Amino acid sequence: MASSYTDFNAAYGKYNDWRFLSHSGAKQMIGNLKQPVDFRHHHYPDLVRWMSFYASTYSQIAHLYSIGKSVQGRELLVLAISTNPWRHEPGSLKLVGNMHGNEVLGRECLLYLIQVLCENYGSNEYITRLVNSTRIHILPSMNPDGYENAVEGDRIGYVGRNNSRNFDLNRNFPCRFPQFCGDPLQPEAAAVMKWSWRIPFVLSANLHSGTTVVNYPYDDTETGEAFYNPAPDESVFKMLAYAYARAHTDMWVSGYRCGLRKDGDFFINGMTNGAVWYTLSGGMQDWNYLRTNDFEVTIEMNCFKYPYASTLQKYWNEHKYSLLLFIDQVHRGIYGFVRSRSGKPVQDAVIHVHGISHNVTSNKDGDYWRLLVPGTYTVTVSHPLYSSTWKNVLVRDHSASRVDFYLTDWNSVQGKSAKVEVFVSNGAKMKQPDLPDFLESSANQCDWYSNGRFYFRNFSTDGAEVYSITSAFIDEENQNTKSIPKRIVIADVRSGEHSIGSYLISAFMQNLCAGMYLRKKALIDFTIRRN
């Protein structure tokens, strides 16, 4: 087994143990805070003034910037908070509010969070450590046009939900299954996509209203039917979700929500897989997980979509510790740098955790961050232009472990056959990865190195188990999918602890991805039939 903690319950036992702070426990740990006093709704001019004030007053730790404009020309303003807010530092996180214009609590709580982070820096030890070690990006309103159309007192309505062109922004991101999407990409979603590609976020939250629960990927299914469909990093997402829910006053309590019974939502421990709740395609959290290095959850903060201003202080008090502890979750798992033997940063190296069919990649400075629950893991780092390497790593609770990797340039290895030997000799030292897991991670790796979208399939036919990787060109900006020429490779693979066939396929896939990286084209339909 690649990890001793691949299951969340195995990692943490009971949810309500010491590893997760309750609301009162978080209060005790964080200590006294200077709190907001201006509890009212902030329309766009007020929002601009608020963010500009903190950017100018606390310029040593706060930097205001725009990621684009809404349909009606309102700036999508972000405040970055850190000791170096103008440039990238490892450990970046983003918080996004008001994606649906009539769901406003996230917008207000993020404005209050800006105040708390700025005004308590240097005086509160917890806040100071958080700002010193994290680059926090806060986008209070992703849909400022919709907000201006929404109405205070709206509990379950839809006025102002969509953008000014009447598109739902949380159905507007490129789909994993393109047959369910077709709306033109909106400027608000396009701005967030470009922002997410430009800055290597590790963790993010999308703040909504309508119930009280933390929702984690996947939101979609291939058939469009609702059923439990967790992402490969289910354990990590449950850890993130419960850390937030437990620090809330009552979100963590299992039961029906919002005073409803027969027709209400019933959630266990304040969290849910999105697809088992209801399915949606084109959601922001799935897109982030699949197309960037970012792990995102969706937080439903309250039952009232546009609550009266008189209730805002109550809601803030319920969520303030959850928001702060969520930021702290970015400091979990492993992090470090991928460099060549000469010390040169290696960009686009693939960090693969054995047993988890989802990879992350290194950034332009060679830095990477990979969220994981506590446990022991085997981690392989690969790049088309370098030989692969691996390490066994220990992930501790409540702190990330630094693990650096050094890769050898292929130019120092003689001949193509030697490349296979290097890869095989590395692989032979560790247990053979499970074939479906390996192939799915290979598809993800090729996905990074091409302009294509690679899909993994596992099915049975004529008594044989078949694994298939197929490719399609994706034009994400215009939401178009095109078929492309394919070449087919079929191989019989014997099962076994150290099957040489699997290692040869490993080498083949590595060279395949090298071609993807150098030519930037997806040309392969790769199929394995196992008897």
N, C-alpha and C positions, 0 to 999 in steps of 0.2 A: 504494500500500500504506500503510495507516494507521500502521503501526509498522515500524521497521527491524529490530526484534527480536521478531517474533511467534513465532519458532521457538526452542526452548530450545537446540538444538545451534548454531544460528546465533549465538545470544547468547554462548554459552560455549565453543564448540568442544569440546575434550576435557574430559571430566568432571574429570579429575585435574589441572587446571591450578591456578595460584596463586589463583584466585578462591575456591576451596573449601579450607578448612584441614583437614589431616589431624589425627589424634589428637595426634601429637607437635607439629605446628604450632600447634594450639590451646593445648596446654600451654605452649609457649614464649610465645605472645602473652598468655595470661591471667595467667601468672606463678604464684607460690606462693600456695597457699590453705590456710587453716586447715580441716582436714578433719574429718568426723564420726568418732566412735569407737564409738558405740552401735549396733552392727550386730546387731539382733535384730528379730523381728516385733513390730509394735505393734498390739495389739488396741484396741478402741474407747476404753476408759479411758486407755490409754497415749497414743493419738493425741490425745485431748482435752488431756491434760497437756502433751504436747509442743508443740502449737500455742498453748496458753494461755501457756506459759512464754516463747516467743519474742514473742508479742504484748505481754506485759507488760514483758519485759526490754528489748525494742527498740521501745518504743512510739512513738519519733519516726519510725520508718519502717515499722512493722508494725501492721496493724489486723485483728482477728479478727471475723468475722461469720458468720451462718448464712443460707443461701438457702432453708431449709425443713427438713422432717423426712422420714425414711424411713417405710416402712409401719409398722415397729415403734417409731417415735418417736425414733430416733437423729438428732441434728442433722447436717445436711450442712454441715460447717464449711469456711470459706474464709479463708485468710490473704492479705490484700492487702499488697504490699510496694512502697513508693515513698516519695519525700520528702513527698508529700501523700496518704497511703494512705486517707484518709477521703472524698475527693471525686474526681470524674472529672477526668482529664487526658488529652489526646490521646496515643495510643500505648499503649492498654490491651491486655493479653494474658491469656489464661487457660490453665491446665494442669489437666487432669482425669485422675485416676487411679482404678483399681479399679472401673470401670463394671461389669465382670464380677467378682463377688466372689471367685472363686478365682484371679484373675490379679492377683497381689499386688505384683510388682516395682515397678510404677508408683507404688503407694501409698507404699512405703518410700523410693523414690528422691525423691519429692516432699517427704517429710519431711526427708531429708538436704539437699535443695536449699534448703529454708527455712533450715536451719541455716547453710549456706554463704553465702547471700545476706546474712543478718543479721550473722553473726560476722565477715565479711570487708569489710563496708561501712565505708569510711573508712580502711582499711589497704591494700586491694588496689585499684589504679587501675581495672582493668577492671570489677570488681564495683560500685565506686562510680559509675562512669559509667553502668552499666546501670540501677542503681536510681534514679539522678538523672533519667534520661531516659525511664523506662518505668514504667507501673503494672502490676505483675505480680500476678495473682490465682491462687492455688493451692488447688485442691480435691483433697486426697489421696485421698478415698474418696467416690465417688458411690453406692456400694452397700454401706454398712456392715453391713446385715443379712446379705447374702450372704456377706460376708467372715467373719462369725462362724460360719457353717456350713461353711466350707471347711476343708480338711485339709492341713497341711504335708506336703510330699512328693508332692503330686498333680502329675503331669507333663502328662497330656492329658485329665484327667477333666472332669466337669461339676458335681460337688457344690459348691454355693455360687455357681455361675455367675449364676443368676437372682436376682431380688429375692425377698422372703419370700412373695410371692404367685405365685412361679414364672413370672414374665414376664421375658423377655430385654430389658433396657433399651436395648440397641443395635438393637432392632427395634421400638421403642416410640414413635419420633418420627413426626410427620405425614409421610406418604409423598408423593413427587412423583407417583406413579401410585397413586391410592387403592385400586385393585382389589386390591393386594397387602397391604393393612393392614386390621386390624379389631379388634386388641386394645385394651381400654380403657387410656386414658392413666394411667400410674402416677405416684405423687407425686414420685418421684425425677426422672423425666423432665420432669414439669411444672415442678418447681423450677428445673431447668437452663434450660428454655425461658424462664421469667419472668426469670431472672437474665440471660440472653443478650439479652432485649429491653430490660432496664433499663439495662445497661451496654454502651456501644458498643465491643465488642471488635473488634480488627483481625485478630488471629491467635490460633489456639489449637491445642492438641494433645490427643489422647485416647490415653492410655497403656494398652496391652494386653500380653498375653503369649501365646505359642503358637508363634512363629517370630521371625525377625529381619528386619524390612522396614518401610519407611515406605509406607503406603497412602494414596492421594489420590483425590479424587472424579473421577467419580461411582462410587458403589457399586452403583447400580441400573441396570436397563434397562427399556424399556417393555414388552418381552415376557417378562422374567424370565429370559431366557437369558444365559449368560455370553459377553461379547465386549468388545472394547476400546471404552470409552465415556467419554472424557475430558471434563472440564468446559471451558468456554470459556477459563478461566485455566490451562490445562494447563501452560504455560511457567512460571508463577509456582509452581504446586504442585510441579513437578519441581525448581525451584530450592530450595524449602523442604525437600523430601524429601532431596535430595542433600546439602544443607548439614548436615542431621542425620546422615545415614548416613556421610558422609566423615569426620566428627569422631569417630565410633565406631571402636573398634579394628579391627573386621572386617566390620561390617554392609555396607559399601560394596562388598565383594568379590562379584563375580558368581558364582553357583553354587547348588547345592542347599543346603538348610538343615537344621539339627538332626540331622546325621548320617545323613539319609535320602537315597536315590538314586531308585530306580524310582518310588516313591509319594510322594516328597518334593516340596517346592515349590522351583522354580528361579526366582531373581530376578536381574535385571541391575542392577548398580550399587546394590543395596539398596533399590530402590523399585518400586512397582507401581501401576497403575490398579486400583481396587477391583473394578470390574465384570469385568475380564478374569481376575482371580484367582478370585473367586466373587461371585455377586450377592446383595445383601441390600437389602431395602426397610425404611424406617423407621429408618435409621441416623442417628447424631448428626452426623457430619461433613457429609453431604449437606444435612441440614436447616439447619445453620449457614450453609452457603454460599448456599443458596437463599432463606432467610427472614430473614437478618440481613446485616450488613456483614462478617461474620467468615469468614476463610479457615481451615479446620480440616483437619488431617491426622490419621491414625490411626497410631500408632507401636507396632509389635509388638516388644517389647524383648528377649525371650529365649524359649528353647524350653520351659523348665520353668515351668508355670503358677504353682505354689506352691513355689518352691525352698526348700531347707533354709537355715536362718539362717546357717550356716557359709559359704555362697556369696554372701551379700549384699554384702560388701565388694568382691568381685571384680566383680560386676555394676555396682555403683555406679561403680567406677573406669572401666569400659567406657563408661558413659553420661554421666558428669558434664560433660565438655566439650561433648558434643552438646546437652545440655539448655541450657547457658549460651549456646551459639551460636545455638540455635533462638530463644531469647528475643530475641537481637539482630536476627533477621530481620524483626522488626516495623518496623525503621527502614529500610525500602526503599520504593521507589515515589515517590508524591507525597502531600503533605498540605497542609493550609492551612485557610482559612475561606471560607465563602460568605456574603456580606453584600449588603444592598441598597445603593443609591447613597447613602443617608442613613447607612449604617453599621450598620443593624439586622441581627442574625444571621438567616439564612434557614435554617429547619429543613426537612428533607425535600426539599431540592434533589437532583436526580439527576445524578450524575457519570458520564458515559458516555465510555469510551475507544473511539475508532473502531477497528474491526477486532476488538473483543472484545465478544461479545453477553452481557455481564454487567455490571450497574451497581451502584454503591454510592450511599448517600444521606448528606446532611449531618445532623449531630446538632442538638440543641436550641440549642446555643451557636453553630451555624453551622460547627463544625469537621468535617472529614472526613479520612479516610486511605484511600489506594487503593494496595494492593500491586501492583508491576509489576517485571518484569525490566528491566535497563538497555536504553535505546534512546530513540528519539524518537517522540512520540505526538501526535495531535490529540485534545484533550479538550473535550467540550461539557458545559456545566452548564445544566440547565433546571429550571423549577418552574412549576406551573400558574398562579401569580399573577404571574409575572415573564417578561420576554422572555429568550430564551436567549442565551448567550454562549459563546465558545470560545477556546482558546489552543493553540498548539504548545508542547510541553514536552519537556525533556530529562531523562531519568532516568539518574543516574549509578550506578556500582557502589558498594555498601557504604555508601550514605548516601541518605536521602530528600530530595527536592527540594521546597521550599515553593512552592506556587502558590496564590495567593488569587484569588477570582472576585467580581466585583461585578455584580449584576443590577438591571435597570430595571423598576420596577413597571409592570404593564399599565395602571394608571390614568393614567399619563403618556403613553400611546399612544392616539390617537384612533381609535375604531371598530374593528370586527372585521376589516375588510379590511386596516387598517393593521397589525394583529397578524400577519397572513400576510406582509405586506411586510417587516416587521422580521425575521421568521424566515427568509424566503427570502433577504433581502439578506445576512444572516449566513451562511447556507448556501452562497450562490453564491461566496463567497470561498474555499471549500475544495472538494476533490474530493467528488463524490457518494459517499456510503457505499454499500457493497454492499447490495442490497435485502434479501436474507434476514437479514443481520446487523442492518440497521436495524430490520426488523420484529420480530426476536426481542428486541432491546433495548427496543423500544416496548412489547412485551408485558410485559417485566420492569418497566418504568416504571409502567405501569398497575397492575401487581400491587401495587406499593408504595402506590398511592393508593386502594385499594379494599379491601373485605372479601372480594374474590373472588380466585380463582386463574386467571391467564391462561396459556393454553397456545399455543405456536407450533408449527405444522406446515408442512412443505414436501413437496409431492408433485406428480406429473404426471398429467394426464388429458386425453385427446383431443388429444395433441400440445402441450398448453400446460403451462407451469410454474405451479403454484398455491401461494400462501402464505396461510396461514389463522391467525387468532388467535381462539380460542374461550375462553369464560369459564365458570367454575363457582364457586359459593359454597362456601367451606371453613370449617367450624367446627373449628378446629385443636384446641381443648380437648377436644372429644368425638369427634374423628376422623370427622366426618360430612361427606359431600359431597352437595350439593343442586343439581339443575338449576334454571335460572332463565330468564325470558323473554329472547328474543334479538331483536336487530335486525340486518339483514344489509346490508352495503355491498359492492358489487362494482365494481371498476375495472380498466380495461386500462391497463397502464403500459408505455411505451416505454423500452427501455434506452438509455443514453447517458450521456456524462460529466456533463452538467448538465441532465438531464431535468426540466422544470418539473413534470411529473406527480409525481415523487418528492418535490419540495419541497412541493407542495400536500398530498400525503399526510402529509408531516411536520407541516405546520400542522394538518391535521385531527386527527392523532393527539395533538398537543399539546393541542388544545382538548378532545378526548375525555378525556384524562387529567385535565384541569382539572375536567371534570364528575365524574370518579371522585373527585377530591380533595374537591370541595365537597359532593357528594351521598352519598359513601361507598357507592355501589351499583355492581355490575358488570352491565351490561345489553347488552353488545355482542358480536356475532360478526362480526369484521371479516375479509373475504376479498379478496385481490387475485389476479386472473388475468393472467398475463403471456403474451402471444402470442409 
